[in-house]
């Protein structure tokens, strides 16, 4: 368990799984888990991300674009398990 935004979150269920963007053509990756938060990157459909934690309706994810690492939040409804 870890603490995210004051809540304890179980991260074990995300280990060893890869997730992909689905259910939309593009998705905003946000700085904070809110639609009002600034977008730090836009990912295309079928982009792969690693889920770090779940915060309500949001996943904190990490991903790479052109060998540069990023972390941010994506609404969970746009993320599907790939493997």
Secondary structure, 3 states (H helix, E strand, C coil): CEEECCEEECCHHHCCCCEEECCCCEEEEECCCCCCCCEEEEEECCCEEEEEEEECCEEEEEEEECCEEEEEEEEHHHEEECC
